[in-house]
Amino acid sequence: MLVEILISLCLVISGIFGLVGSVGLIKLPDAMMRLHAPTKATTLGVGGALIASMLYFYFVVGRFSFHELMITLFLFLTAPITGHFIAKTHLHLGHKPEDLPPTGSERPWANYESDESRAAIETPESAVNEAARKSG
Amino acid sequence: MIGVALTFSIACFGLGLLLNIYRIVNAPTVGDRILALDTMVINAIALLALFGILEGTAVYFEASMIIAMTGFISTVSYTRYLLRGDIIE
């Protein structure tokens, strides 16, 4: 009985948060705000459904399955990466470079930095080699 | 009780999928369209997990794992294409 209540609670929470994620995608006014809403569906929505499934298969059916943990782990690993890329796309397509706030360093925002200048800053070996070649 | 909660949850995720389709059809920017596709993949994974509970089999977890991987790769390729003009450089 207690397990049934727990499983039902997980299912209801997952349903509510999945719906909240999709409604937020429609309702929120700004592109960066809309990026925030579906993360709720990813973590609590799918997470709740998979926890409910694990509990159900262990306590009701009587066999332990760890596939759910793999899916949860995969989603938790990939959700920040996709969020980062979509935010970069919003930044790149929706804002001009002069509208963006200053970065606080000499380098520009990452999506407006050219490949050459990034390579010059981020690979110190080449800089060291060039200095050695010039002096020698 | 589990049956009622399961029906409620499946209805919520189905409604979420419909809202995502609406967002894909009229999206203000391209980034929103990609975000809606990504959310659609998430909702499909949750629906498959819930359908696995309904049917009582663990077959659907392999399917949802593959959908998760495909969704991740497709989202990254879309955004890479928009950011760099090329997917694999």
Backbone of each chain as ProteinMPNN parsed JSONL, in Angstrom:
{"seq_chain_A": "MLVEILISLCLVISGIFGLVGSVGLIKLPDAMMRLHAPTKATTLGVGGALIASMLYFYFVVGRFSFHELMITLFLFLTAPITGHFIAKTHLHLGHKPEDLPPTGSERPWANYESDESRAAIETPESAVNEAARKSG", "coords_chain_A": {"N_chain_A": [[0.831, -1.214, 0.0], [1.852, 1.258, 0.898], [3.931, 1.427, -0.897], [2.503, 1.59, -3.277], [1.316, 4.122, -2.973], [3.623, 5.671, -3.026], [4.615, 5.147, -5.62], [2.486, 6.157, -7.146], [2.603, 8.827, -6.389], [5.106, 9.594, -7.435], [4.516, 9.263, -10.157], [2.461, 11.166, -10.569], [3.785, 13.548, -9.914], [5.755, 13.542, -11.912], [4.173, 13.747, -14.214], [2.959, 16.289, -13.827], [5.22, 17.986, -13.835], [6.269, 17.478, -16.359], [4.242, 18.522, -17.969], [4.352, 21.191, -17.12], [6.843, 21.961, -18.119], [6.374, 21.916, -20.916], [4.279, 23.763, -21.148], [5.538, 26.047, -20.242], [7.323, 26.434, -22.312], [5.618, 27.438, -24.214], [4.439, 29.69, -22.977], [6.283, 31.52, -21.806], [7.89, 34.744, -22.138], [10.447, 35.483, -23.242], [13.3, 34.44, -25.205], [15.514, 33.301, -23.854], [14.331, 32.79, -21.403], [12.504, 30.858, -22.151], [14.227, 28.807, -22.624], [14.712, 27.91, -20.105], [12.46, 26.546, -19.14], [11.973, 23.79, -20.22], [13.929, 22.279, -18.918], [12.933, 21.508, -16.494], [11.112, 19.55, -17.253], [12.955, 17.706, -18.14], [14.554, 16.94, -15.879], [12.882, 16.543, -13.451], [10.502, 15.584, -14.605], [11.051, 13.354, -16.483], [12.766, 12.03, -14.748], [11.103, 11.444, -12.511], [9.241, 9.723, -13.731], [10.926, 7.589, -14.417], [11.907, 6.777, -11.921], [9.521, 5.951, -10.763], [8.987, 3.82, -12.468], [11.152, 2.101, -11.868], [10.61, 1.521, -9.141], [8.124, 0.288, -9.475], [8.759, -2.001, -11.027], [10.435, -3.302, -9.268], [9.009, -3.708, -6.819], [6.36, -4.491, -7.455], [6.27, -6.112, -9.831], [8.527, -7.625, -9.354], [11.177, -7.846, -10.222], [14.471, -6.582, -10.56], [15.462, -3.756, -12.373], [17.933, -1.994, -14.168], [18.004, -0.329, -16.302], [16.682, 2.085, -16.271], [18.228, 3.713, -14.665], [20.436, 4.059, -16.313], [19.303, 5.524, -18.433], [18.516, 7.846, -17.045], [21.039, 8.767, -16.194], [22.254, 9.243, -18.67], [20.581, 11.272, -19.682], [20.978, 13.263, -17.75], [23.607, 13.805, -18.203], [23.616, 14.792, -20.828], [21.762, 16.883, -20.999], [22.744, 19.477, -19.995], [24.618, 20.016, -22.021], [23.154, 20.211, -24.44], [21.524, 22.345, -23.677], [23.43, 24.391, -23.366], [24.371, 24.616, -26.016], [22.026, 25.409, -27.361], [21.527, 27.828, -26.105], [23.753, 29.252, -26.959], [23.178, 29.362, -29.668], [20.844, 30.972, -29.639], [22.044, 33.323, -28.71], [23.761, 33.88, -30.789], [22.155, 34.175, -33.057], [20.153, 35.955, -32.334], [21.17, 38.333, -31.284], [23.135, 41.263, -31.893], [26.736, 41.668, -32.18], [27.584, 44.098, -31.0], [25.553, 44.693, -29.259], [25.749, 43.006, -27.114], [26.626, 42.52, -23.642], [29.75, 43.667, -22.087], [32.534, 41.367, -21.893], [34.368, 41.407, -19.883], [36.953, 40.764, -20.279], [39.767, 40.763, -22.55], [39.081, 39.227, -24.646], [36.49, 38.487, -27.074], [32.905, 37.582, -27.059], [32.353, 34.036, -27.112], [31.218, 32.933, -29.446], [31.723, 34.835, -31.346], [34.408, 34.964, -31.647], [37.228, 34.645, -33.701], [38.628, 31.752, -35.38], [41.389, 31.872, -35.637], [42.306, 33.768, -33.737], [41.469, 32.533, -31.41], [42.986, 30.171, -31.457], [45.497, 31.278, -31.249], [45.486, 32.23, -28.636], [44.775, 30.034, -27.029], [46.522, 27.887, -27.434], [49.387, 27.484, -26.081], [51.793, 26.275, -26.825], [52.402, 26.762, -29.509], [52.846, 29.488, -29.446], [55.083, 29.547, -27.821], [56.865, 28.106, -29.414], [57.051, 29.794, -31.623], [58.248, 32.03, -30.483], [60.692, 30.905, -29.776], [61.641, 30.317, -32.318], [61.925, 32.866, -33.384], [63.879, 34.04, -31.721], [65.95, 32.264, -32.064]], "CA_chain_A": [[0.0, 0.0, 0.0], [2.753, 2.417, 0.961], [4.661, 1.474, -2.166], [1.583, 2.092, -4.305], [1.204, 5.576, -2.802], [4.892, 6.263, -3.461], [4.676, 5.072, -7.091], [1.503, 7.092, -7.697], [3.11, 10.184, -6.163], [6.151, 9.823, -8.443], [3.887, 9.398, -11.481], [1.731, 12.438, -10.657], [4.784, 14.623, -9.959], [6.394, 13.552, -13.225], [3.218, 14.285, -15.182], [2.791, 17.733, -13.635], [6.401, 18.731, -14.25], [6.369, 17.391, -17.811], [3.307, 19.492, -18.548], [4.846, 22.537, -16.822], [7.912, 22.252, -19.066], [5.865, 22.225, -22.248], [3.503, 25.003, -21.09], [6.503, 27.145, -20.152], [7.869, 26.642, -23.654], [4.659, 28.249, -24.965], [3.966, 30.907, -22.319], [7.288, 32.487, -21.351], [7.991, 35.762, -23.184], [11.762, 35.736, -23.825], [13.906, 33.197, -25.691], [16.345, 32.71, -22.809], [13.416, 32.247, -20.385], [11.938, 29.619, -22.684], [15.247, 27.769, -22.474], [14.711, 27.445, -18.723], [11.299, 25.717, -18.778], [12.014, 22.334, -20.469], [14.838, 21.545, -18.03], [12.09, 20.875, -15.463], [10.607, 18.301, -17.822], [14.045, 16.732, -18.252], [15.021, 16.385, -14.61], [11.833, 16.0, -12.58], [9.499, 14.847, -15.368], [11.536, 12.028, -16.872], [13.31, 11.389, -13.553], [10.002, 10.887, -11.735], [8.682, 8.569, -14.447], [11.856, 6.453, -14.363], [11.925, 6.278, -10.541], [8.272, 5.196, -10.596], [9.131, 2.549, -13.19], [12.052, 1.241, -11.084], [9.873, 1.047, -7.962], [7.07, -0.634, -9.911], [9.304, -3.294, -11.443], [11.05, -4.004, -8.147], [8.086, -4.098, -5.752], [5.115, -5.089, -7.933], [6.565, -7.23, -10.736], [9.45, -8.478, -8.632], [12.526, -7.988, -10.785], [15.189, -5.314, -10.527], [15.99, -3.352, -13.679], [18.787, -0.816, -14.022], [17.978, 0.472, -17.53], [16.212, 3.426, -15.955], [19.364, 4.496, -14.165], [21.251, 4.421, -17.47], [18.638, 6.609, -19.169], [18.621, 9.043, -16.225], [22.424, 9.229, -16.243], [22.5, 9.8, -20.002], [19.873, 12.552, -19.819], [21.598, 14.264, -16.886], [24.881, 14.201, -18.809], [23.489, 15.497, -22.095], [20.89, 18.061, -20.923], [23.5, 20.738, -19.965], [25.315, 20.26, -23.289], [22.189, 20.733, -25.403], [21.12, 23.674, -23.209], [24.522, 25.314, -23.682], [24.423, 24.856, -27.459], [20.854, 26.17, -27.792], [21.72, 29.2, -25.625], [24.728, 29.887, -27.858], [22.49, 29.674, -30.924], [20.03, 32.165, -29.371], [22.948, 34.465, -28.583], [24.392, 34.152, -32.068], [21.197, 34.586, -34.078], [19.213, 36.962, -31.863], [21.815, 39.541, -30.788], [24.317, 41.735, -32.622], [27.903, 41.667, -31.285], [27.735, 45.347, -30.237], [24.494, 44.767, -28.242], [26.037, 42.124, -25.984], [27.384, 43.181, -22.578], [31.183, 43.361, -22.158], [32.867, 40.074, -21.303], [35.256, 41.573, -18.745], [38.332, 40.425, -20.639], [40.081, 41.297, -23.88], [38.516, 38.347, -25.669], [35.053, 38.712, -27.299], [32.055, 36.432, -26.771], [32.99, 32.868, -27.726], [30.739, 32.635, -30.791], [32.205, 35.838, -32.289], [35.86, 34.938, -31.708], [37.655, 33.913, -34.896], [39.412, 30.555, -35.083], [42.808, 32.199, -35.548], [42.63, 34.422, -32.468], [41.306, 31.554, -30.336], [44.144, 29.274, -31.485], [46.675, 32.01, -30.777], [45.451, 32.388, -27.175], [44.564, 28.809, -26.259], [47.604, 26.899, -27.59], [50.637, 28.175, -25.718], [52.987, 25.658, -27.433], [52.74, 27.438, -30.761], [53.435, 30.782, -29.096], [56.434, 29.284, -27.327], [57.697, 27.723, -30.563], [57.315, 30.979, -32.452], [59.226, 32.859, -29.779], [61.988, 30.235, -29.89], [62.111, 30.443, -33.694], [62.357, 34.248, -33.615], [65.139, 34.32, -31.011], [67.011, 31.412, -32.567]], "C_chain_A": [[0.856, 1.251, 0.0], [3.511, 2.582, -0.347], [3.782, 2.002, -3.28], [1.435, 3.597, -4.22], [2.454, 6.263, -3.334], [4.983, 6.284, -4.986], [3.718, 6.078, -7.71], [1.964, 8.528, -7.538], [4.175, 10.53, -7.193], [5.534, 10.058, -9.815], [3.199, 10.751, -11.619], [2.713, 13.6, -10.735], [5.422, 14.698, -11.34], [5.45, 14.112, -14.28], [3.077, 15.786, -15.071], [4.004, 18.488, -14.156], [6.637, 18.631, -15.755], [5.46, 18.382, -18.495], [3.794, 20.918, -18.321], [5.956, 22.928, -17.796], [7.379, 22.657, -20.423], [5.03, 23.497, -22.256], [4.435, 26.202, -21.013], [7.134, 27.455, -21.483], [6.943, 27.518, -24.489], [4.511, 29.627, -24.333], [5.05, 31.947, -22.068], [7.647, 33.461, -22.48], [9.332, 35.815, -23.913], [12.417, 34.409, -24.206], [14.741, 32.52, -24.614], [15.506, 32.157, -21.665], [12.834, 30.929, -20.854], [12.937, 28.481, -22.597], [15.197, 27.138, -21.091], [13.622, 26.404, -18.461], [11.49, 24.226, -19.045], [13.018, 21.575, -19.613], [14.083, 20.888, -16.887], [11.534, 19.55, -15.97], [11.709, 17.254, -17.899], [14.357, 16.099, -16.917], [13.884, 15.741, -13.83], [10.809, 15.182, -13.345], [9.963, 13.443, -15.711], [12.087, 11.295, -15.657], [12.225, 10.748, -12.71], [9.418, 9.653, -12.392], [9.604, 7.362, -14.319], [11.971, 5.898, -12.954], [10.673, 5.45, -10.276], [8.37, 3.838, -11.274], [10.043, 1.581, -12.438], [11.332, 0.647, -9.88], [8.833, 0.012, -8.359], [7.647, -1.997, -10.262], [9.924, -4.041, -10.278], [10.0, -4.544, -7.173], [6.854, -4.826, -6.259], [5.385, -6.292, -8.822], [7.571, -8.171, -10.099], [10.76, -8.741, -9.339], [13.168, -6.601, -10.853], [15.717, -4.983, -11.917], [16.763, -2.059, -13.514], [18.846, 0.015, -15.302], [17.606, 1.917, -17.232], [17.347, 4.303, -15.469], [20.258, 4.939, -15.317], [20.635, 5.583, -18.229], [18.752, 7.909, -18.387], [20.015, 9.628, -16.296], [22.722, 9.889, -17.58], [21.836, 11.16, -20.15], [20.536, 13.622, -18.972], [22.942, 14.704, -17.447], [24.667, 15.089, -20.028], [22.646, 16.763, -22.007], [21.682, 19.366, -20.819], [24.176, 21.05, -21.288], [24.344, 20.834, -24.319], [21.72, 22.126, -24.993], [22.154, 24.726, -23.557], [24.54, 25.653, -25.169], [23.23, 25.689, -27.916], [20.971, 27.616, -27.323], [22.7, 29.94, -26.522], [24.078, 30.252, -29.192], [21.596, 30.892, -30.783], [20.897, 33.408, -29.382], [23.473, 34.87, -29.944], [23.396, 34.713, -33.069], [20.343, 35.767, -33.642], [19.839, 38.272, -31.415], [22.962, 39.931, -31.705], [25.503, 41.764, -31.661], [28.022, 42.936, -30.458], [26.645, 45.503, -29.179], [24.823, 43.962, -26.998], [26.821, 42.87, -24.915], [28.87, 42.824, -22.672], [31.514, 42.077, -21.409], [33.77, 40.217, -20.097], [36.668, 41.127, -19.025], [38.573, 40.991, -22.032], [39.444, 40.458, -24.98], [37.029, 38.637, -25.852], [34.243, 37.511, -26.847], [32.488, 35.261, -27.65], [32.516, 32.635, -29.152], [31.155, 33.692, -31.794], [33.72, 35.858, -32.384], [36.285, 34.114, -32.93], [38.549, 32.744, -34.493], [40.883, 30.892, -34.866], [43.15, 32.803, -34.193], [42.466, 33.45, -31.299], [42.519, 30.619, -30.29], [45.374, 29.982, -30.938], [46.682, 32.107, -29.256], [45.494, 31.034, -26.471], [45.618, 27.737, -26.47], [48.933, 27.574, -27.305], [51.865, 27.569, -26.384], [53.406, 26.413, -28.683], [53.385, 28.799, -30.466], [54.876, 30.596, -28.632], [57.369, 28.945, -28.484], [58.051, 28.928, -31.423], [58.363, 31.867, -31.812], [60.622, 32.25, -29.895], [62.547, 30.407, -31.295], [62.644, 31.856, -33.961], [63.714, 34.51, -32.97], [66.275, 33.497, -31.603], [67.156, 31.575, -34.059]], "O_chain_A": [[0.634, 2.178, -0.778], [3.712, 3.691, -0.841], [4.238, 2.767, -4.13], [1.426, 4.286, -5.241], [2.374, 7.295, -4.0], [5.373, 7.289, -5.58], [4.064, 6.769, -8.667], [1.755, 9.357, -8.424], [4.162, 11.622, -7.762], [5.969, 10.942, -10.554], [3.327, 11.413, -12.649], [2.517, 14.531, -11.517], [5.611, 15.788, -11.881], [5.877, 14.871, -15.15], [3.073, 16.49, -16.081], [3.861, 19.505, -14.836], [7.141, 19.572, -16.368], [5.843, 19.012, -19.481], [3.675, 21.764, -19.207], [6.017, 24.07, -18.25], [7.858, 23.619, -21.023], [5.048, 24.241, -23.236], [4.181, 27.24, -21.623], [7.452, 28.61, -21.766], [7.399, 28.254, -25.364], [4.46, 30.63, -25.045], [4.768, 33.145, -22.112], [7.704, 33.064, -23.644], [9.364, 36.159, -25.095], [12.127, 33.374, -23.604], [14.689, 31.299, -24.47], [15.895, 31.182, -21.023], [12.682, 29.993, -20.07], [12.546, 27.317, -22.506], [15.585, 25.983, -20.911], [13.817, 25.488, -17.662], [11.19, 23.432, -18.153], [12.977, 20.346, -19.575], [14.505, 19.858, -16.363], [11.482, 18.561, -15.239], [11.449, 16.061, -17.745], [14.423, 14.875, -16.807], [13.908, 14.538, -13.572], [10.29, 14.197, -12.82], [9.355, 12.459, -15.29], [11.909, 10.084, -15.53], [12.396, 9.625, -12.236], [9.13, 8.659, -11.726], [9.135, 6.239, -14.135], [12.118, 4.689, -12.78], [10.737, 4.391, -9.653], [7.904, 2.831, -10.74], [9.758, 0.386, -12.368], [11.417, -0.553, -9.617], [8.667, -1.007, -7.688], [7.109, -3.027, -9.857], [9.948, -5.272, -10.276], [10.081, -5.697, -6.748], [6.34, -5.703, -5.564], [4.816, -7.364, -8.615], [7.484, -9.385, -10.279], [11.4, -9.761, -9.085], [12.517, -5.601, -11.156], [16.345, -5.821, -12.564], [16.324, -1.143, -12.82], [19.636, 0.955, -15.395], [18.129, 2.849, -17.842], [17.428, 5.483, -15.811], [20.78, 6.054, -15.31], [21.334, 6.515, -18.626], [19.044, 8.958, -18.962], [20.176, 10.84, -16.441], [23.352, 10.945, -17.639], [22.439, 12.096, -20.676], [20.653, 14.768, -19.406], [23.379, 15.83, -17.209], [25.43, 16.029, -20.253], [22.789, 17.645, -22.854], [21.323, 20.318, -21.511], [24.303, 22.219, -21.653], [24.655, 21.817, -24.991], [21.536, 22.995, -25.846], [21.808, 25.824, -23.991], [24.7, 26.812, -25.55], [23.381, 26.575, -28.758], [20.57, 28.535, -28.038], [22.506, 31.12, -26.816], [24.372, 31.295, -29.776], [21.565, 31.75, -31.664], [20.54, 34.422, -29.983], [23.617, 36.058, -30.231], [23.727, 35.611, -33.843], [19.853, 36.514, -34.489], [19.117, 39.241, -31.183], [23.673, 39.076, -32.232], [25.308, 41.873, -30.451], [28.507, 42.884, -29.328], [26.774, 46.344, -28.289], [24.246, 44.199, -25.937], [27.603, 43.763, -25.239], [29.223, 41.804, -23.263], [30.866, 41.738, -20.419], [33.939, 39.257, -19.346], [37.503, 41.108, -18.121], [37.693, 41.62, -22.62], [39.286, 40.921, -26.11], [36.359, 39.0, -24.885], [34.791, 36.542, -26.322], [32.931, 35.453, -28.782], [33.297, 32.192, -29.994], [30.968, 33.49, -32.994], [34.277, 36.675, -33.117], [35.766, 33.023, -33.162], [39.146, 32.74, -33.417], [41.549, 30.287, -34.026], [44.138, 32.423, -33.565], [43.209, 33.515, -30.32], [43.023, 30.309, -29.21], [46.196, 29.375, -30.252], [47.747, 32.073, -28.64], [46.158, 30.885, -25.445], [45.615, 26.745, -25.741], [49.534, 28.17, -28.198], [52.885, 28.247, -26.511], [54.589, 26.676, -28.903], [54.333, 29.211, -31.134], [55.766, 31.367, -28.989], [58.504, 29.418, -28.543], [59.181, 29.074, -31.888], [59.25, 32.392, -32.485], [61.608, 32.962, -30.086], [63.747, 30.615, -31.474], [63.649, 32.041, -34.648], [64.593, 35.121, -33.579], [67.419, 33.95, -31.65], [68.009, 30.931, -34.671]]}, "seq_chain_B": "MIGVALTFSIACFGLGLLLNIYRIVNAPTVGDRILALDTMVINAIALLALFGILEGTAVYFEASMIIAMTGFISTVSYTRYLLRGDIIE", "coords_chain_B": {"N_chain_B": [[-4.964, 2.411, -7.955], [-2.435, 3.034, -8.89], [-3.014, 2.761, -11.567], [-4.744, 4.938, -12.129], [-3.035, 7.107, -11.591], [-1.12, 6.599, -13.501], [-2.57, 6.925, -15.884], [-3.166, 9.665, -15.66], [-0.577, 10.749, -15.768], [0.305, 9.923, -18.3], [-1.544, 11.301, -19.858], [-0.781, 13.941, -19.269], [1.82, 14.059, -20.389], [1.193, 13.524, -23.049], [-0.375, 15.763, -23.689], [1.627, 17.637, -23.395], [3.264, 16.933, -25.57], [1.565, 17.699, -27.663], [1.513, 20.489, -27.249], [4.18, 21.006, -27.799], [4.265, 20.413, -30.523], [2.663, 22.486, -31.465], [4.357, 24.627, -30.817], [6.514, 24.073, -32.497], [5.367, 24.443, -34.989], [4.552, 27.218, -35.079], [7.067, 28.966, -34.355], [8.897, 31.609, -32.789], [11.696, 32.067, -33.193], [14.523, 30.362, -34.741], [15.993, 28.981, -32.866], [14.087, 28.426, -30.917], [12.597, 26.532, -32.219], [14.36, 24.383, -32.382], [14.68, 23.914, -29.655], [12.072, 23.144, -29.003], [11.924, 20.748, -30.432], [13.835, 19.278, -29.028], [12.615, 19.154, -26.493], [10.44, 17.66, -27.232], [11.613, 15.179, -27.742], [12.383, 14.54, -25.139], [9.856, 14.322, -23.916], [8.879, 12.168, -25.367], [10.561, 10.127, -24.479], [9.787, 9.961, -21.791], [7.116, 9.189, -22.154], [7.477, 6.677, -23.309], [8.687, 5.318, -21.181], [6.575, 5.349, -19.351], [4.712, 3.876, -20.805], [5.988, 1.445, -20.782], [5.635, 0.75, -18.077], [2.883, 0.458, -18.125], [2.5, -1.7, -19.841], [4.028, -3.586, -18.6], [6.479, -4.61, -19.392], [10.069, -4.663, -20.022], [11.025, -3.979, -22.448], [10.772, -1.559, -23.716], [12.651, 0.144, -22.733], [15.134, -0.037, -23.971], [14.438, 1.043, -26.433], [13.802, 3.668, -25.632], [16.275, 4.497, -24.747], [17.734, 4.554, -27.147], [16.276, 6.512, -28.485], [16.876, 8.671, -26.848], [19.656, 8.982, -27.327], [19.649, 9.531, -30.116], [18.165, 11.894, -30.13], [19.858, 13.64, -28.693], [22.136, 13.725, -30.385], [20.971, 14.8, -32.705], [20.055, 17.315, -31.84], [22.49, 18.539, -31.139], [23.724, 18.522, -33.667], [22.032, 20.199, -35.197], [22.338, 22.682, -33.826], [25.085, 23.057, -34.042], [25.282, 23.325, -36.784], [23.919, 25.724, -37.174], [25.541, 27.449, -35.734], [28.179, 27.206, -36.728], [28.023, 26.69, -39.427], [28.651, 24.247, -40.367], [28.779, 20.761, -39.652], [30.566, 18.624, -38.967], [33.823, 19.433, -38.669]], "CA_chain_B": [[-4.433, 3.759, -7.724], [-1.345, 3.231, -9.842], [-3.605, 2.92, -12.891], [-5.235, 6.309, -12.291], [-1.873, 7.995, -11.669], [-0.469, 6.341, -14.794], [-3.374, 7.582, -16.915], [-2.96, 11.105, -15.513], [0.763, 11.103, -16.211], [0.361, 9.767, -19.761], [-2.304, 12.408, -20.437], [0.031, 15.157, -19.147], [2.91, 14.062, -21.365], [0.59, 13.644, -24.371], [-0.71, 17.178, -23.878], [2.91, 18.325, -23.598], [3.688, 16.695, -26.955], [0.747, 18.542, -28.543], [1.991, 21.861, -27.105], [5.456, 21.101, -28.504], [3.987, 20.488, -31.966], [2.214, 23.858, -31.703], [5.528, 25.504, -30.776], [7.343, 23.838, -33.681], [4.705, 25.004, -36.172], [4.812, 28.655, -35.098], [8.121, 29.345, -33.425], [9.399, 32.946, -33.099], [13.052, 32.0, -33.743], [14.944, 29.0, -35.079], [16.409, 28.338, -31.628], [12.891, 27.896, -30.248], [12.167, 25.319, -32.906], [15.265, 23.306, -31.943], [14.348, 23.638, -28.251], [10.824, 22.394, -28.979], [12.231, 19.38, -30.867], [14.537, 18.631, -27.92], [11.606, 18.852, -25.478], [9.612, 16.587, -27.768], [12.353, 13.937, -27.509], [12.288, 14.257, -23.705], [8.498, 13.849, -23.633], [8.719, 10.828, -25.949], [11.235, 9.182, -23.582], [8.93, 9.767, -20.62], [5.936, 8.417, -22.568], [7.875, 5.274, -23.49], [8.884, 4.724, -19.854], [5.254, 5.117, -18.767], [4.083, 2.787, -21.544], [6.607, 0.232, -20.269], [4.939, 0.39, -16.839], [1.518, 0.038, -18.468], [2.546, -3.03, -20.456], [4.712, -4.507, -17.714], [7.693, -5.174, -19.989], [11.233, -3.777, -20.013], [11.525, -3.88, -23.824], [10.726, -0.194, -24.207], [13.751, 0.97, -22.235], [16.144, 0.033, -25.025], [13.947, 2.004, -27.426], [13.909, 5.041, -25.156], [17.712, 4.819, -24.73], [18.14, 4.911, -28.506], [15.667, 7.811, -28.798], [17.643, 9.696, -26.124], [20.918, 9.229, -28.038], [19.355, 10.189, -31.394], [17.755, 13.269, -29.854], [21.035, 14.421, -28.324], [22.975, 13.946, -31.564], [20.306, 15.688, -33.669], [20.07, 18.686, -31.318], [23.844, 19.086, -31.262], [24.046, 18.819, -35.066], [21.287, 21.399, -35.615], [22.924, 23.91, -33.283], [26.413, 23.206, -34.639], [25.109, 23.818, -38.143], [23.566, 27.14, -37.133], [26.626, 28.253, -35.159], [29.435, 27.167, -37.472], [27.795, 26.476, -40.851], [29.161, 22.94, -40.709], [28.557, 19.906, -38.499], [31.86, 18.02, -38.637], [34.804, 20.279, -39.369]], "C_chain_B": [[-3.285, 4.054, -8.68], [-1.906, 3.466, -11.244], [-4.072, 4.337, -13.139], [-4.068, 7.277, -12.449], [-1.167, 7.845, -13.001], [-1.217, 7.024, -15.925], [-3.18, 9.087, -16.882], [-1.624, 11.518, -16.099], [0.888, 11.006, -17.728], [-0.393, 10.896, -20.445], [-1.495, 13.692, -20.396], [1.107, 15.18, -20.212], [2.379, 14.128, -22.794], [0.206, 15.072, -24.694], [0.552, 17.994, -24.117], [3.416, 18.141, -25.015], [2.888, 17.559, -27.925], [1.213, 19.998, -28.475], [3.321, 22.043, -27.836], [5.243, 21.186, -30.007], [3.52, 21.892, -32.331], [3.401, 24.802, -31.757], [6.42, 25.317, -31.998], [6.712, 24.507, -34.889], [4.845, 26.514, -36.204], [5.807, 29.027, -34.007], [8.62, 30.737, -33.797], [10.807, 32.934, -33.691], [13.4, 30.546, -34.046], [15.368, 28.247, -33.823], [15.239, 27.739, -30.87], [12.43, 26.602, -30.888], [13.046, 24.138, -32.474], [14.944, 22.911, -30.508], [13.066, 22.821, -28.153], [11.046, 20.951, -29.434], [12.916, 18.606, -29.751], [13.557, 18.236, -26.814], [10.699, 17.712, -25.916], [10.291, 15.225, -27.551], [12.249, 13.537, -26.042], [10.917, 13.686, -23.358], [8.275, 12.453, -24.198], [9.392, 9.783, -25.064], [10.358, 8.887, -22.369], [7.706, 8.929, -20.97], [6.289, 6.948, -22.742], [8.084, 4.591, -22.148], [7.536, 4.402, -19.216], [4.529, 3.97, -19.478], [4.679, 1.45, -21.13], [5.976, -0.214, -18.969], [3.557, -0.182, -17.154], [1.508, -1.385, -19.009], [3.226, -4.06, -19.565], [5.925, -5.175, -18.32], [8.817, -4.15, -19.914], [11.796, -3.577, -21.411], [11.676, -2.424, -24.242], [11.889, 0.658, -23.722], [14.886, 1.044, -23.226], [15.734, 1.064, -26.069], [14.122, 3.428, -26.929], [15.37, 5.466, -25.032], [18.182, 5.276, -26.105], [17.548, 6.258, -28.892], [16.428, 8.921, -28.093], [18.934, 10.021, -26.859], [20.67, 9.967, -29.348], [18.972, 11.65, -31.184], [18.926, 14.146, -29.514], [21.874, 14.75, -29.553], [22.306, 14.929, -32.517], [20.291, 17.116, -33.167], [21.442, 19.316, -31.48], [24.165, 19.393, -32.714], [23.303, 20.045, -35.571], [21.993, 22.666, -35.123], [24.319, 24.145, -33.844], [26.292, 23.801, -36.031], [24.775, 25.308, -38.129], [24.723, 27.988, -36.635], [27.814, 28.332, -36.099], [29.239, 27.02, -38.982], [28.257, 25.109, -41.315], [29.001, 22.06, -39.468], [29.857, 19.263, -38.031], [32.923, 18.78, -39.415], [36.09, 19.521, -39.593]], "O_chain_B": [[-3.165, 5.158, -9.211], [-1.363, 4.257, -12.015], [-3.84, 4.894, -14.212], [-4.087, 8.152, -13.314], [-0.674, 8.819, -13.57], [-0.612, 7.624, -16.813], [-3.043, 9.725, -17.927], [-1.532, 12.503, -16.831], [1.485, 11.869, -18.371], [0.043, 11.401, -21.48], [-1.503, 14.459, -21.358], [1.3, 16.2, -20.875], [3.021, 14.715, -23.665], [0.418, 15.549, -25.809], [0.562, 18.919, -24.929], [3.943, 19.082, -25.611], [3.439, 18.091, -28.889], [1.301, 20.672, -29.502], [3.572, 23.095, -28.423], [5.941, 21.931, -30.695], [3.915, 22.435, -33.362], [3.468, 25.674, -32.623], [7.016, 26.277, -32.486], [7.416, 25.075, -35.724], [5.219, 27.066, -37.239], [5.427, 29.359, -32.884], [8.759, 31.039, -34.982], [11.092, 33.712, -34.601], [12.678, 29.624, -33.666], [15.145, 27.042, -33.707], [15.364, 26.681, -30.255], [11.939, 25.696, -30.215], [12.549, 23.038, -32.231], [14.933, 21.726, -30.172], [12.968, 21.913, -27.327], [10.433, 20.03, -28.893], [12.63, 17.428, -29.539], [13.64, 17.138, -26.263], [10.246, 16.907, -25.101], [9.629, 14.242, -27.218], [12.053, 12.365, -25.72], [10.807, 12.71, -22.617], [7.571, 11.642, -23.596], [8.872, 8.679, -24.905], [10.2, 7.735, -21.964], [7.297, 8.066, -20.195], [5.508, 6.07, -22.374], [7.711, 3.431, -21.975], [7.356, 3.34, -18.619], [3.821, 3.188, -18.844], [3.983, 0.435, -21.121], [5.789, -1.411, -18.751], [3.116, -1.16, -16.549], [0.626, -2.178, -18.683], [3.033, -5.263, -19.742], [6.369, -6.208, -17.82], [8.583, -2.951, -19.767], [12.907, -3.071, -21.566], [12.572, -2.077, -25.012], [12.104, 1.761, -24.224], [15.547, 2.077, -23.327], [16.554, 1.854, -26.535], [14.536, 4.305, -27.686], [15.688, 6.645, -25.188], [18.926, 6.249, -26.229], [18.211, 7.064, -29.545], [16.615, 9.998, -28.658], [19.285, 11.192, -27.007], [21.383, 10.918, -29.67], [19.383, 12.53, -31.94], [19.004, 15.281, -29.983], [22.278, 15.895, -29.751], [22.973, 15.797, -33.08], [20.487, 18.046, -33.949], [21.564, 20.467, -31.898], [24.805, 20.406, -32.997], [23.877, 20.854, -36.299], [22.22, 23.602, -35.89], [24.705, 25.287, -34.096], [27.079, 24.662, -36.424], [25.276, 26.069, -38.956], [24.878, 29.131, -37.064], [28.404, 29.401, -36.26], [30.189, 27.206, -39.743], [28.261, 24.827, -42.513], [29.079, 22.562, -38.347], [30.211, 19.34, -36.855], [32.933, 18.78, -40.646], [37.035, 20.063, -40.165]]}, "name": "protein", "num_of_chains": 2, "seq": "MLVEILISLCLVISGIFGLVGSVGLIKLPDAMMRLHAPTKATTLGVGGALIASMLYFYFVVGRFSFHELMITLFLFLTAPITGHFIAKTHLHLGHKPEDLPPTGSERPWANYESDESRAAIETPESAVNEAARKSGMIGVALTFSIACFGLGLLLNIYRIVNAPTVGDRILALDTMVINAIALLALFGILEGTAVYFEASMIIAMTGFISTVSYTRYLLRGDIIE"}
